[in-house]
């Protein structure tokens, strides 16, 4: 009798599991359809398009790997924008991580006004990129901008021309990007800091550890998963810099601030080289994918998931 009841109960559980699975698939289906239509198919179409030559007017012509070969053999502008983008990533990624961590450590203290400063540091993240770029464009104005006025007051005889200088235009964009990106990383670091057990600091204090030693031996190791997340996100976003270059400098002067994404945009929608633009886009995808894969493969050497 008990055996028969057990079989019936097992059948009921199986039926319930099937209904739950079908319900889950029902909820996932709209998102899956949207992904296939609006993400997978366009990406796959871009891959096919990268092996063609097409200007939107004439028929598509298959050219094989010509677009990929052209990047490194017959397009000096691409080499320039690649160098600009790599330099931009190499400077902004560590700067955004280190400064965001410093701000998060300062604002993690139980002091008066921390809520206001957290909001203030996060405001650039939710502000319009167009508004941010226009404000900083005025700040960096070589003749009437407040930044150069301050430098004149401090005794700098020939302040940088900033956005009109091939030497200083890219550093100016780096400054804006770092300033705008600190807020998001700060919030993530704050969440990580608040997840560290207070008992660890209490035990370290009892053992006579200084604040500096506690930071190196407790805070940084416990924050390593958070730091890894911030590193991956910041690297990907830095490679995709576009809006600041378009609004503040239009890639100039002399391509000094031209980036890969802006180069893709210009080839696709100004020069109508759709196949070549698709090839550059796929090259950028491969670069980001390779760097992200390298980061995931090497996280075991420094990321600590044990609490």
Phi, psi and omega in degrees: 000314180295327179295319179295319178296322180296320179294320179295318179297321179294319178297319179297318179297319179296319179295318178297319179297319178296318179296320179294320178296316179295321178296319179298315178296326178296319178289328183278337186302312179302318180294321179296318178296317178298320178296316181295318185282315189261350181237299187296310182297314176299320179295317179295321177296323178295324177297314178296320181295332182293344178261016183231172172238124186207131180244019179076345183252314180268163180299153178292135180240127180285126181235005178066230184271011185301320180296320181290323178291323182298327182306316189258353183242335188222025179216083179298333178295323179297318178299320179296312182291329177295316177297317178301314183293316179296320178294319178300314180294317183297330181269312188286325183298304179296324180295316180294325180288312183295314182292321178296320178295319179297316179294319180297319178297320180291320183273358176276354179282151179273076182237161180291134175092001182295326179298318179298315183290327175298317178295318182297318180289333181274342183304318179300334181293319184266358178281154179296132178298328178295314179296317179300314181296319180293319178297314180290332175297322176290319180299321183273004181303129188294328185256324186241002182286145180297331181296312179290330175297319177295319179296322176297317180297324180282357175101009177281113186290320182232083179296158179299150176278358176051253191290347178256008180249132178293339181274326188251352184295313180294316174302326177297317177295324177298317180300314181295317181297317178297314180299318183286331186267351182297321187301313181296314179296326179298316180297318180294318178295322178299318177298319178294320180296320181286349177268356178279126181300133180293337181299330180295318179290324179295318179295321179294322179293321178297324180283357177089016180286139177282168179298322180295317180292323177298323179296315183285325186265339183241303187298306183297312178299320181288337179271358186301320176297320177295317179297322178297316178300313180297320180298313181295313182296317182292321179297314181296315181294326180292324177294337184261020179301128185213305190299318181295320180294324181290312189281318188278323187226348186054036178082353183264187354282141178055043178063020182293333180241014178288134182241171183299314182295321177292325176295321176298314181300315182294318180294324183281313192249355173249317180261351178058037173263075188295320180295316180294319178298319178296322179295318178295320179298319179289326174298318178297319177299316181296319179297311180296318179298317181296317180294317179296318177298318177299319179296318179291322181293328185261001181295333181295342181279344184214349181267129181248114180262002180274133179248000000 
